[in-house]
């Protein structure tokens, strides 16, 4: 880019001009090479690239400076604000939220582990809007907090109030010193101890094992149950109720059941939620929702109704839940991991003249091989005049010109 007229009154983080600032250097944003670039001024550039509109028609996206958002935090001690720049970048539907200062330091000062959250970028002059390489420094959390103390931006309560330290220790002891009790397999109390720490020492049992037994009532440690408090006994029925409640899946408890019907109005399957129906059948969630609301007459070649028309009980099984009956056969959640269980919809790709070009076993395969987003292909399947990626699409294995089909 050329160095031409520059608005010298515009700060770098607000400059959207495609003209370089004096001495500006550009490098790839790590992980988004070829799509986005970052400069030593902290400006982010989106490269020119090919894209598609909602109808699948290709167009060129011009290069553009992406303005970073300004996040701010209130300093209650000095009554001022600290700032940092964050930018949201999108590539092929994937959203990346990045802190600009981290990327500038990585590319123009030295490389470090970008995925390590314990490494933070600090500003030498405490101005998070000036992210020139010479104003940045890499610190860990401890060093960053120490810097806040040294610069007077944060006061230690230990220094301002000497008794605060003892109060905090006492509060922590009180929080962690909750009575716990041990019970045998018949539910009778065996021992009560002042805290988990005491229980660990007295019983010679790892602290983590006792915590796990407290959080999972059905778990036994060395043949004993553990509970908070000092109840005289526990019953097996109490344990069974807890286990049963935990075994009921989220969708079974909170989802709204939907029923799938053939075009002859035969009930085929009932699912505990639309998301589960979409996963099993391979039909888009949006199509199922639109068919239920009446925006579409059918979704994926089926009628859809809200409710449980098969009257399958999703909540009474304690240890294993069949979330759906598919064509009259029970279908388990574990089957979703098997791609052969899912229903695939073959699709055919046609050129602009209507001649068939290729057949794919599913929309997902078509999207993967043609690099056209699957949402656009789905939409084209139900819009006979619509195209996706410059091609027509139809369900099934079709070998004729689509314009010759009556």
Number of C-alpha atoms within 10 A of each C-alpha: 10 9 12 11 10 13 12 9 7 11 11 19 20 14 20 15 15 14 15 19 22 11 9 15 15 19 18 17 21 14 9 13 11 14 17 24 20 24 23 23 24 27 26 25 22 18 16 14 12 10 14 17 11 13 18 22 15 14 11 10 13 10 14 15 18 19 19 20 15 13 13 13 10 11 12 10 10 10 8 11 12 13 15 21 21 17 16 14 18 13 10 9 8 7 10 13 10 15 17 26 27 23 22 25 23 19 19 17 16 10 12 13 9 13 7 9 9 11 18 16 23 22 19 13 9 14 15 21 19 22 26 19 20 13 16 22 15 17 15 14 13 10 14 16 13 12 15 13 13 11 10 12 15 16 13 9 11 11 10 9 9 10 11 13 12 11 11 11 11 11 11 11 12 11 10 12 15 14 16 22 24 25 21 17 13 12 16 16 20 13 14 20 20 14 19 22 17 16 21 17 11 10 12 9 14 14 14 11 16 23 15 14 17 19 13 17 16 15 17 19 14 10 9 18 25 28 22 17 15 14 14 12 15 18 11 11 9 12 14 14 12 14 16 16 15 13 16 18 17 11 18 19 13 10 15 15 24 25 26 27 19 14 12 8 11 11 19 18 24 28 31 27 22 23 19 20 25 19 17 23 17 17 22 18 16 14 20 27 21 15 19 19 13 12 12 15 14 20 21 18 12 20 22 30 21 19 16 18 17 17 10 17 14 20 19 14 13 15 11 15 19 19 24 27 17 18 13 12 11 12 19 15 15 8 12 14 12 10 11 9 13 17 14 18 17 18 24 22 22 23 16 10 11 16 17 21 13 14 20 19 15 19 24 20 16 22 17 12 10 11 11 20 19 19 17 21 27 22 18 22 20 15 14 12 10 19 22 25 21 16 20 26 31 21 21 14 16 18 13 12 13 18 9 8 6 4
